[in-house]
Amino acid sequence: MIRSHYLATLVLLAMTVSLVGCGGGDGLDRQAVTGTVTLDGQPLATGLITFDPASATAETSTATEIVDGTYTFSSQNGPVPGDYRVVINSSGGESIEPPAGQAPGDTFLPPPEEKVPAKYNSNTTLTATVESGSDEPINFELTSD
């Protein structure tokens, strides 16, 4: 009986240590990065920006929301120093009316209309270099053509 109590205490202690570790970060040299995203000179209303590793030093992919043309990565969720392939998506966010014959409560999920050209997402040509300690914004000026 004492042995099972001891084992249960060890398991509980191990779980507590692992949970505390989850809040302390992942040990990577993540950087706070901010910037703007415009499409044809106008701030991109909503979207998602993803930094995908393009070099051995860029250890992990990370993404954050674009709101009113700006994005912000904190030092807890930002990219590590290195070179990145950047992907920008935006599906608009407009409300959609259900097709004729469907009630407003019926399930209707049309495919989202991508507002950003493929050359910035599925066929991206965008790149960025994240430098340690830099506070220079990384801005992206996109065009529809």
N, C-alpha and C positions, 0 to 999 in steps of 0.2 A: 504494500500500500504506500509506504514511504517513497519507494522508487517511482511509482506512477505520479505521485504528487510532485516529486523533484523534476521528472520529465515534463510535466505540464507547466511547471514554473519556468523551465528553460525554454520551452516553446513560446510561452507568453512573452518572455524577455526578448527572444529573437524577433518576434513579430513587432514588438514595440520599437526596437532598434531599427528595424527595416522601415517602419513607418516614419520615424523621425528623420531617417536618411532621405526619404522622398521629398521632404520640404526643404532640404538644404541645397538643392541644385544637383546638377549632373556632373559637376567637376570640369566642365568645358569652359574655355575662355570666351564666353558669350559676350557680344558687344551690343550696346544700345545703338540702334540705327533708326533714323527718321528720314522722311522725304516726302515729296509730292508726286502725284501721278495726274497728268492731264491728257485728255484726248481731244485733238483738234483745238488746242488752246484753252479748253474748259476743264475745270477739276472733274475727275472721274467721281461720280456721286457715291457709288458703292462698288466694292469688289474685293478681291483676294490677291495678295502678292506673295509669291513663294520664291525663296532663295534655295536653289538646288545646287549641291556641290559640283564644281567644275575643276577642282584641283584637289590634290591629296591633303592639303592643309585644311580645307573646308570639310569638316568631319561629319556634318549632319544637315539635313534639310529642315527648313523652318518656314512658317507662313503666318501672316497676320492680315487683319481686315484693312481695307481702304475705306475711309469715311470722309466724304466731302473733299476728296482729292489728297488726303494725307494718310500716311501710315506710320506706325511706331512700333518698333521692337524694343522691349526692355532688356536689361542686362540678364534677366532670368530666362527669356525666351528667344533672344536674338541670335543671329548667326555668329559663328566663330570667325576669326580672321582667315581670309582666303579668297579665292575667285569663285564666283557663282554664275550660274545660268538662272535668269530671272523670268518667272512666268506670271502674267497678270491676266486675271479673268474678271468679268463683270456680266452678270445676267440681268441687269436692269432693275429689277425689284418692283415693276409696275404690277398693279392688281389686274387679274385676268378674269374676264366674264366666262362662265361656263357655256358650252355650246348649246344651241337651241335644243330643247327637249330634256335638258338636265336641270334638276333643281339646284339652287345655290348650295345646299348641303352635300350634294353628291360629290364623290371623289373624282376630281379631274386634275391631272397633273400634266400639263403640256410640257414639251421639252423647253428648257429655258433658252431664251434668245441671247446669244453671246454678243455683247456690245463692243468687245475689243477684237480687232482683227487677229487672225490665226498667227501672224508673224510675231505676236507678243504672248502667245500661249501655246497652243499645240505645236506650232512650228517656230517657237521663239528665237529671236536673234538678239535678245537683250542679255547683257552681262553686267556684273557689278563686282568690284573689289572691296572687301571689308578689311579695314586696317585697325589694328589694336589701338584703342584710345582716341580714335578720330571722332570729332563731333561734327564733321562736315556732312550735310544732308546728301542723300543719294536720290536724285530726282529723275523722273522718267517722263519725257514729252512724247506721247504717242500720236500717230496720225492715222486717219481712216484709210488713206490711199496707200 
